[in-house]
Amino acid sequence: MAKNKSSYVCQHCGAHFGKWAGQCTDCGEWNSLVEAPNVSMPHHNKSTAKPNASRPATRGANAPAGNYSGTHSAVMPLNAVSVTLDTRLPTGISEFDRVLGGGLVAGSVVLIGGDPGIGKSTILLQTATNMARADSLAGSALYVTGEESLAQVAMRARRLDLPADRLRVLAETNVETICAALTQEQPAIAIIDSIQTIYTDAINSAPGGVSQIRESAAILTRYAKQTGTALFLVGHVTKEGTLAGPRVLEHMVDTVLYFEGQSDSRFRMIRAVKNRFGAVNELGIFGMTDMGLKEVANPSAIFLSRYDKPVAGSVVMVSREGTRPLLVEVQALVDDSQGQPRRMALGLDFQRLSMLLAVMHRHGGIHTSGQDVYVNVVGGVKVIETGSDLAVLLACASSIKEKALPSSLAVFGEVGLSGEIRPVPNGQERLKEAMKHGFKHAIIPKANAPAKDSPQFKGINVIAVERLDDAIESAFEL
C-alpha cells in the first residue's frame, strides 16, 4: 500500500527530504526547505522485497559480468565525431551579439535574468522584432508572454516604435500548449517571458515552484534541441541578485546572462556568466532611452570623468571584460574614522579590498588602520578580475596623501601578498586601449611591458614595475 506523506523540497537546489531541516545538506542554504504535500511514499516489506529484474545489479569489485544488453548510443573515437560550424543568427543588436558570442546559435537555450524593470523584456522584444523582419527569418519569431497581456506587449512595442507587423505573439503559461504552438509555428527564435510563470500538467503544484520550473525548463530545452529553435527564457532574481528557482536551471541551459546596473541609471550592462558558444564574462553596454535600449558605441568613454583639474583619490584602470579592454575610473576616499573603521567596496570584492590594504601597509608603508576606506568603480561596473589591484591601491594612496595623480595616467596589474606586481592577461591590448583614449603614462607589471623599441607604443610612457613600493613612488613622481 502507498501512504501519502509530506516531503520537503529545497527552493535553491531542488533536493528532496523526508523531514524539514533548517539547512539543506546538499547546497548548504538555510531556511530553503518548503513542504511539498501529497507525495506517494510506498511502504516496503523487507522480508518480501525483490530487486527490480529489469535493472542489472550494481557491479562491485568482485561481481561477475552480467547481461547489460539494450539499446544505447554508439561508442566511437572522439576524432571520428563530425563537427560543423555553428550557424549564428544575428539579433540586429551588435552589443547583444557580442555577449552571446557572435549571435544566436540554432537550438541554443539562453537564460536571462535581472532586477524588475531593468530592461529584460525590452531588449528581448527589440530582438524579436529585429529578427522577425530579417530576410532569412521573416515571420519566424514567436514571443510568448506569461506575465503580461497581449495588449501590454503591444503597448510596449508601440511606445518603443518597433516594427511589430511580423512578430507573432502568444499569451500562455501551459508548457504543453506552448510546445504545440511552437510545433505549429516552427519559429527560428522563441521567447518565454518568464519561466517562473510556466507550468506543466504532469506536476500537481503551483507555477514558480522548484519542480515546475525544473520540469518546464527541461521540456522547453528538449524541444529546442530537437527542432533547432533558438530559445530565450526570462528568469526572476532573488533579493541577493541570483536567479530564482533551482540551481540546476543554470546547468540545463547553454547561456546565462545577467543584467547589471541600477534600474534608476541610464546605463545597462549585460554580462555572460555562462556561455557554451562564446567567452564568459563578456560585457555588453547599453543606454536606456525613451526608444528602448541603445548600444553604446564607445563604452570606455562613459566610465571616465573629465575633471577641470586632477583630483585626489581618482585613478583610471584598464580592465578587461570578456574579449574587450575597458577603461574604468576607480575612486577612493580615505578619512579618519569616528569609531570602528569601515571598509566599503562598490563594484569590487570587499574581501579582496581588505587584503590589499594589508599589503599596502606591509609593503607600501601606508597604513589605514584607524581610517574609513571607501572604494567605488564609476558607472556601476562590477570588476571581478585581479588586474584592478594596483589601481585600487594607488587611488587609496592618492586619497591618503591628498595628492592627485595625473589625469593622463592609466594603471593595471595584480598585487601579490608579498608586494610583487604580477602580470595580467592581454597587457598589450590594454595599452593600446589606453593610447586610443589619449593617455600618456601607464604603470604596468614588468612582465607585461612591451619591447623598448616597439614602434606602436612610442606615444605612451610605459613605467614597468615589479614591487608595490616602486609603483607608488613612480606614480607620485609623474
C-alpha positions as CSV (number, residue, x, y, z in Angstrom):
1,M,0.0,0.0,0.0
2,A,1.0,3.6,-0.6
3,K,0.9,6.2,2.1
4,N,0.5,9.9,1.3
5,K,3.3,11.7,3.1
6,S,4.7,15.2,3.0
7,S,8.2,15.8,1.7
8,Y,10.3,18.9,1.7
9,V,12.0,20.5,-1.3
10,C,14.9,22.9,-1.3
11,Q,14.0,26.1,-3.2
12,H,17.6,26.6,-4.1
13,C,18.8,23.3,-5.5
14,G,15.7,21.2,-5.7
15,A,16.8,18.4,-3.4
16,H,14.1,16.3,-1.6
17,F,14.0,15.4,2.1
18,G,11.7,13.3,4.2
19,K,11.5,15.9,7.0
20,W,12.1,19.6,7.5
21,A,15.5,20.9,8.4
22,G,16.9,24.3,8.9
23,Q,19.7,23.8,6.4
24,C,19.8,22.0,3.0
25,T,22.5,19.4,3.3
26,D,23.0,19.3,-0.5
27,C,23.7,23.0,-1.2
28,G,24.1,24.5,2.3
29,E,21.3,27.1,2.1
30,W,19.5,28.0,5.2
31,N,15.7,28.1,5.6
32,S,15.2,27.0,2.0
33,L,13.1,23.8,2.6
34,V,9.3,24.1,1.8
35,E,6.7,21.5,2.1
36,A,5.5,19.6,-1.0
37,P,2.5,17.6,0.1
38,N,0.7,14.6,-1.4
39,V,3.9,12.7,-2.4
40,S,3.4,9.0,-2.6
41,M,5.8,7.2,-0.2
42,P,5.4,3.4,-0.6
43,H,5.9,1.0,2.3
44,H,8.1,-1.9,1.6
45,N,8.1,-5.2,3.4
46,K,11.8,-6.1,3.9
47,S,11.1,-9.8,4.0
48,T,9.3,-9.9,0.7
49,A,11.0,-7.0,-1.2
50,K,12.5,-8.1,-4.5
51,P,15.0,-6.4,-6.7
52,N,13.9,-4.9,-10.0
53,A,14.5,-7.6,-12.5
54,S,14.7,-5.1,-15.4
55,R,17.7,-3.3,-13.8
56,P,21.0,-5.1,-13.6
57,A,22.6,-5.4,-10.1
58,T,25.2,-2.9,-9.2
59,R,28.6,-4.2,-10.3
60,G,31.0,-4.4,-7.4
61,A,34.7,-5.1,-7.5
62,N,34.3,-8.9,-7.5
63,A,30.8,-9.1,-9.1
64,P,30.6,-11.2,-12.2
65,A,29.8,-9.6,-15.6
66,G,26.1,-9.6,-16.1
67,N,23.9,-9.1,-19.2
68,Y,23.9,-5.4,-19.9
69,S,22.3,-5.7,-23.3
70,G,20.0,-2.9,-24.6
71,T,19.8,0.0,-26.9
72,H,22.4,2.6,-26.4
73,S,24.3,5.2,-28.4
74,A,27.3,4.0,-30.4
75,V,30.7,4.4,-28.9
76,M,33.3,6.0,-31.2
77,P,36.7,7.7,-31.1
78,L,36.5,11.4,-30.4
79,N,38.3,12.3,-33.6
80,A,35.7,10.5,-35.6
81,V,32.9,12.8,-34.5
82,S,31.8,15.1,-37.2
83,V,31.9,18.8,-36.3
84,T,30.1,21.5,-38.1
85,L,30.4,25.2,-37.6
86,D,27.6,26.7,-35.6
87,T,25.3,28.9,-37.7
88,R,24.9,32.3,-36.0
89,L,21.7,34.2,-36.1
90,P,22.3,37.9,-35.8
91,T,20.0,39.7,-33.3
92,G,20.2,43.1,-35.0
93,I,21.9,44.5,-31.9
94,S,25.7,44.2,-32.1
95,E,26.3,44.6,-28.3
96,F,23.9,41.8,-27.7
97,D,25.6,39.6,-30.3
98,R,28.9,40.3,-28.6
99,V,27.6,39.0,-25.3
100,L,26.1,35.9,-27.0
101,G,29.4,35.1,-28.6
102,G,28.7,36.4,-32.1
103,G,24.9,35.8,-32.4
104,L,22.4,33.2,-31.5
105,V,23.1,29.5,-32.2
106,A,20.3,27.4,-33.6
107,G,18.9,25.1,-30.9
108,S,20.6,27.1,-28.1
109,V,18.7,28.0,-24.9
110,V,19.6,31.4,-23.3
111,L,18.5,32.2,-19.7
112,I,18.5,36.0,-19.0
113,G,17.9,37.4,-15.5
114,G,17.9,40.8,-13.8
115,D,16.1,43.1,-11.4
116,P,12.5,44.1,-12.2
117,G,12.2,47.0,-14.6
118,I,15.9,46.8,-15.7
119,G,15.1,46.0,-19.3
120,K,14.8,42.3,-19.8
121,S,11.5,42.3,-21.7
122,T,12.5,45.5,-23.6
123,I,15.7,44.1,-25.1
124,L,14.1,40.8,-26.0
125,L,11.1,42.5,-27.7
126,Q,13.6,44.6,-29.7
127,T,15.5,41.4,-30.6
128,A,12.3,39.6,-31.6
129,T,11.1,42.4,-33.8
130,N,14.5,42.7,-35.5
131,M,14.8,39.0,-36.2
132,A,11.2,38.7,-37.4
133,R,11.9,41.3,-40.1
134,A,15.2,39.7,-41.2
135,D,15.2,38.5,-44.7
136,S,16.3,35.0,-43.7
137,L,13.9,34.8,-40.7
138,A,10.9,36.7,-41.9
139,G,7.9,35.9,-39.8
140,S,9.9,33.3,-37.8
141,A,9.9,34.7,-34.3
142,L,7.4,34.0,-31.5
143,Y,7.0,35.9,-28.3
144,V,5.2,34.0,-25.5
145,T,4.2,36.1,-22.6
146,G,3.1,34.6,-19.3
147,E,3.2,37.7,-17.1
148,E,1.7,40.4,-19.3
149,S,-1.4,40.5,-21.6
150,L,-1.0,40.8,-25.3
151,A,-2.3,44.4,-25.1
152,Q,0.6,45.3,-22.7
153,V,3.1,43.8,-25.1
154,A,1.6,45.7,-28.0
155,M,1.6,48.9,-26.0
156,R,5.3,48.5,-25.2
157,A,6.1,47.8,-28.9
158,R,4.3,51.0,-29.9
159,R,5.9,53.1,-27.2
160,L,9.3,51.9,-28.5
161,D,8.2,52.4,-32.1
162,L,9.1,48.9,-33.0
163,P,8.1,47.3,-36.3
164,A,5.8,44.6,-34.9
165,D,3.9,43.6,-38.1
166,R,5.8,40.3,-38.5
167,L,6.3,39.3,-34.8
168,R,3.9,36.5,-33.7
169,V,2.8,36.7,-30.0
170,L,1.0,34.3,-27.7
171,A,-0.3,34.7,-24.1
172,E,0.0,31.3,-22.5
173,T,1.5,29.6,-19.3
174,N,1.0,25.9,-20.0
175,V,4.2,24.4,-21.4
176,E,2.3,21.6,-23.4
177,T,0.2,24.3,-25.1
178,I,3.3,26.4,-25.8
179,C,5.1,23.4,-27.3
180,A,2.1,22.7,-29.5
181,A,2.1,26.3,-30.7
182,L,5.9,26.2,-31.4
183,T,5.4,23.0,-33.4
184,Q,2.7,24.7,-35.5
185,E,4.6,28.0,-36.0
186,Q,8.1,26.5,-36.3
187,P,9.9,29.7,-35.4
188,A,13.6,30.2,-35.6
189,I,13.6,32.1,-32.3
190,A,11.1,31.9,-29.4
191,I,11.0,34.0,-26.2
192,I,9.4,32.7,-23.0
193,D,8.6,35.6,-20.5
194,S,9.0,34.3,-17.9
195,I,10.0,30.7,-16.9
196,Q,8.6,31.3,-13.4
197,T,5.0,31.6,-14.7
198,I,5.1,28.4,-16.8
199,Y,3.7,25.1,-15.6
200,T,3.2,21.6,-16.8
201,D,0.2,19.3,-16.3
202,A,2.5,16.5,-15.3
203,I,3.2,18.1,-11.9
204,N,0.5,18.9,-9.4
205,S,1.9,22.1,-7.9
206,A,1.7,25.9,-8.4
207,P,3.7,27.7,-11.0
208,G,7.0,29.0,-9.8
209,G,7.9,26.1,-7.6
210,V,11.1,24.2,-7.9
211,S,9.6,21.1,-9.5
212,Q,7.5,23.2,-12.0
213,I,10.4,25.4,-13.1
214,R,12.8,22.4,-13.5
215,E,10.3,20.3,-15.5
216,S,9.0,23.1,-17.6
217,A,12.6,24.2,-18.5
218,A,13.5,20.6,-19.3
219,I,10.6,20.3,-21.7
220,L,11.4,23.5,-23.5
221,T,15.1,22.7,-23.6
222,R,14.4,19.3,-25.1
223,Y,12.1,20.9,-27.7
224,A,14.8,23.5,-28.7
225,K,17.4,20.8,-29.1
226,Q,15.2,18.6,-31.2
227,T,13.9,21.3,-33.5
228,G,16.8,23.8,-33.7
229,T,14.7,26.7,-32.4
230,A,16.8,29.3,-30.5
231,L,15.1,29.8,-27.2
232,F,15.2,32.7,-24.7
233,L,14.0,32.2,-21.1
234,V,13.4,35.1,-18.9
235,G,14.1,34.4,-15.2
236,H,13.3,36.3,-12.0
237,V,16.1,37.1,-9.5
238,T,16.2,36.8,-5.7
239,K,17.0,39.7,-3.4
240,E,20.6,38.6,-3.5
241,G,20.6,39.1,-7.2
242,T,20.8,35.5,-8.3
243,L,18.4,33.7,-10.5
244,A,15.3,32.4,-8.6
245,G,14.5,28.7,-8.7
246,P,16.6,25.6,-8.6
247,R,20.3,25.9,-9.3
248,V,20.0,23.1,-11.9
249,L,18.2,25.6,-14.1
250,E,21.5,27.2,-14.9
251,H,23.1,23.9,-15.8
252,M,20.3,22.9,-18.2
253,V,20.7,25.9,-20.5
254,D,23.5,26.8,-22.8
255,T,24.0,30.5,-21.9
256,V,23.2,32.5,-18.7
257,L,23.1,36.3,-19.0
258,Y,22.7,38.8,-16.1
259,F,21.6,42.4,-16.3
260,E,23.9,44.7,-14.2
261,G,23.4,48.3,-13.2
262,Q,20.8,50.1,-11.2
263,S,17.3,50.5,-12.6
264,D,17.4,54.3,-12.0
265,S,20.6,54.6,-14.0
266,R,20.5,55.3,-17.7
267,F,23.1,52.7,-18.4
268,R,22.5,48.9,-18.5
269,M,25.1,46.1,-18.8
270,I,24.6,42.5,-19.8
271,R,27.2,40.0,-18.7
272,A,27.5,36.4,-19.8
273,V,28.3,34.3,-16.7
274,K,28.0,31.0,-18.7
275,N,28.3,30.5,-22.5
276,R,28.9,27.2,-24.3
277,F,29.3,29.1,-27.5
278,G,31.4,32.1,-26.5
279,A,33.5,33.8,-23.9
280,V,32.3,34.1,-20.3
281,N,32.3,37.5,-18.6
282,E,31.7,39.2,-21.9
283,L,30.0,42.5,-21.3
284,G,27.5,44.4,-23.5
285,I,26.8,48.0,-22.6
286,F,23.5,49.8,-23.4
287,G,21.9,53.1,-22.7
288,M,18.3,53.2,-21.7
289,T,16.3,55.8,-23.7
290,D,12.7,56.6,-24.5
291,M,13.0,54.4,-27.5
292,G,14.4,51.4,-25.6
293,L,17.9,50.1,-25.1
294,K,20.5,51.6,-27.4
295,E,24.1,50.4,-27.9
296,V,27.0,52.4,-26.5
297,A,29.5,52.9,-29.3
298,N,32.4,53.8,-27.1
299,P,31.9,52.1,-23.7
300,S,35.2,53.4,-22.2
301,A,34.2,57.0,-22.6
302,I,31.1,56.7,-20.4
303,F,33.1,55.5,-17.4
304,L,35.7,58.2,-17.5
305,S,35.1,61.5,-15.7
306,R,36.6,64.6,-17.2
307,Y,37.7,67.0,-14.5
308,D,38.9,70.5,-15.0
309,K,42.0,69.6,-13.0
310,P,43.2,66.3,-11.4
311,V,41.6,65.3,-8.1
312,A,43.0,63.2,-5.3
313,G,41.7,59.6,-5.0
314,S,41.0,59.0,-8.7
315,V,42.8,56.6,-11.0
316,V,41.9,55.2,-14.4
317,M,42.4,51.4,-14.7
318,V,42.4,49.3,-17.9
319,S,40.1,46.4,-17.2
320,R,39.2,43.5,-19.5
321,E,35.7,42.3,-19.8
322,G,35.5,39.2,-21.9
323,T,37.3,39.9,-25.1
324,R,37.3,43.7,-24.8
325,P,39.6,46.0,-22.8
326,L,37.7,48.7,-21.0
327,L,38.8,51.9,-19.3
328,V,37.2,52.5,-15.9
329,E,37.7,55.1,-13.3
330,V,38.3,54.0,-9.7
331,Q,37.6,56.4,-6.9
332,A,38.8,56.1,-3.3
333,L,38.0,58.1,-0.2
334,V,40.1,57.5,2.9
335,D,39.2,59.6,6.0
336,D,39.7,59.5,9.8
337,S,37.3,57.1,11.5
338,Q,35.0,58.4,14.2
339,G,34.7,54.9,15.7
340,Q,35.2,51.5,14.3
341,P,36.9,51.8,10.9
342,R,34.7,50.9,8.0
343,R,35.6,49.3,4.7
344,M,33.2,49.6,1.7
345,A,33.7,48.5,-1.9
346,L,31.2,49.2,-4.7
347,G,31.9,47.2,-7.9
348,L,34.8,45.3,-6.3
349,D,35.3,42.3,-4.0
350,F,35.1,43.6,-0.4
351,Q,37.3,40.7,1.0
352,R,40.0,41.5,-1.6
353,L,40.0,45.2,-0.7
354,S,40.7,44.3,2.9
355,M,43.6,42.1,1.8
356,L,45.0,44.8,-0.5
357,L,45.0,47.4,2.3
358,A,47.0,45.0,4.5
359,V,49.5,44.5,1.6
360,M,49.8,48.3,1.2
361,H,50.5,48.7,4.9
362,R,53.2,45.9,5.0
363,H,54.9,46.5,1.6
364,G,54.0,50.1,0.7
365,G,54.4,51.8,4.1
366,I,50.9,53.3,4.0
367,H,48.5,52.2,6.8
368,T,44.8,52.7,7.1
369,S,44.2,51.0,10.5
370,G,42.3,53.9,12.0
371,Q,40.6,55.2,8.9
372,D,37.5,54.6,6.9
373,V,38.1,53.4,3.3
374,Y,35.5,53.7,0.6
375,V,36.2,52.5,-3.0
376,N,33.9,52.9,-5.9
377,V,34.0,51.9,-9.6
378,V,32.4,54.7,-11.6
379,G,29.3,53.8,-13.7
380,G,28.1,50.8,-11.7
381,V,30.6,48.3,-13.4
382,K,31.4,45.2,-11.4
383,V,35.1,44.4,-11.8
384,I,35.9,40.8,-11.0
385,E,39.4,40.5,-12.3
386,T,42.6,40.9,-10.3
387,G,44.0,43.4,-12.7
388,S,42.3,46.1,-10.8
389,D,44.5,45.6,-7.6
390,L,47.2,48.2,-8.5
391,A,44.6,50.9,-9.4
392,V,42.7,50.4,-6.2
393,L,45.9,50.8,-4.1
394,L,47.1,53.9,-6.0
395,A,43.7,55.5,-5.6
396,C,43.8,54.9,-1.8
397,A,47.3,56.2,-1.6
398,S,46.3,59.3,-3.5
399,S,43.4,60.0,-1.1
400,I,45.6,59.4,2.0
401,K,48.3,61.7,0.7
402,E,45.8,64.2,-0.6
403,K,47.8,64.4,-3.8
404,A,46.2,64.0,-7.2
405,L,47.7,61.7,-9.8
406,P,48.0,62.8,-13.4
407,S,44.7,62.5,-15.4
408,S,46.8,61.1,-18.3
409,L,47.8,58.1,-16.2
410,A,46.4,54.6,-16.8
411,V,47.1,51.6,-14.5
412,F,46.7,47.9,-14.4
413,G,48.3,45.0,-12.5
414,E,47.7,42.3,-9.9
415,V,49.3,42.7,-6.5
416,G,50.5,39.7,-4.6
417,L,50.7,39.2,-0.8
418,S,54.5,39.7,-0.8
419,G,54.1,43.1,-2.6
420,E,55.0,41.9,-6.0
421,I,53.2,43.3,-9.1
422,R,52.1,40.3,-11.1
423,P,51.2,40.3,-14.8
424,V,47.7,40.1,-16.2
425,P,46.4,38.7,-19.5
426,N,46.4,40.7,-22.7
427,G,48.6,43.5,-21.4
428,Q,49.5,45.0,-24.8
429,E,45.8,45.2,-25.8
430,R,45.1,47.2,-22.6
431,L,48.0,49.5,-23.5
432,K,46.5,50.1,-27.0
433,E,43.1,50.9,-25.5
434,A,44.7,53.5,-23.2
435,M,46.6,55.1,-26.1
436,K,43.4,55.2,-28.2
437,H,41.9,57.4,-25.5
438,G,44.8,59.8,-25.2
439,F,46.6,58.5,-22.1
440,K,50.3,59.5,-22.0
441,H,51.5,57.4,-19.0
442,A,50.9,53.8,-17.9
443,I,52.1,52.0,-14.8
444,I,52.0,48.3,-15.6
445,P,53.7,45.0,-14.4
446,K,57.2,44.5,-15.7
447,A,56.2,41.2,-17.3
448,N,53.5,43.0,-19.4
449,A,55.9,45.7,-20.7
450,P,56.4,45.8,-24.5
451,A,59.8,45.9,-26.1
452,K,61.5,49.3,-25.7
453,D,61.9,49.7,-29.5
454,S,58.3,48.8,-30.2
455,P,57.0,51.5,-32.7
456,Q,53.3,51.0,-31.8
457,F,53.9,52.2,-28.2
458,K,56.0,55.3,-28.8
459,G,53.2,57.6,-27.9
460,I,52.9,56.5,-24.3
461,N,55.4,56.5,-21.4
462,V,55.3,52.9,-20.1
463,I,56.5,52.5,-16.5
464,A,57.2,48.8,-15.7
465,V,57.3,48.0,-12.0
466,E,58.0,44.8,-10.0
467,R,57.1,45.9,-6.5
468,L,54.3,47.9,-4.9
469,D,56.6,50.5,-3.3
470,D,58.1,51.1,-6.7
471,A,54.7,51.6,-8.3
472,I,53.6,54.1,-5.6
473,E,56.9,56.0,-5.8
474,S,56.7,56.2,-9.6
475,A,53.1,57.3,-9.6
476,F,53.7,60.3,-7.4
477,E,56.8,61.3,-9.3
478,L,54.9,62.0,-12.5
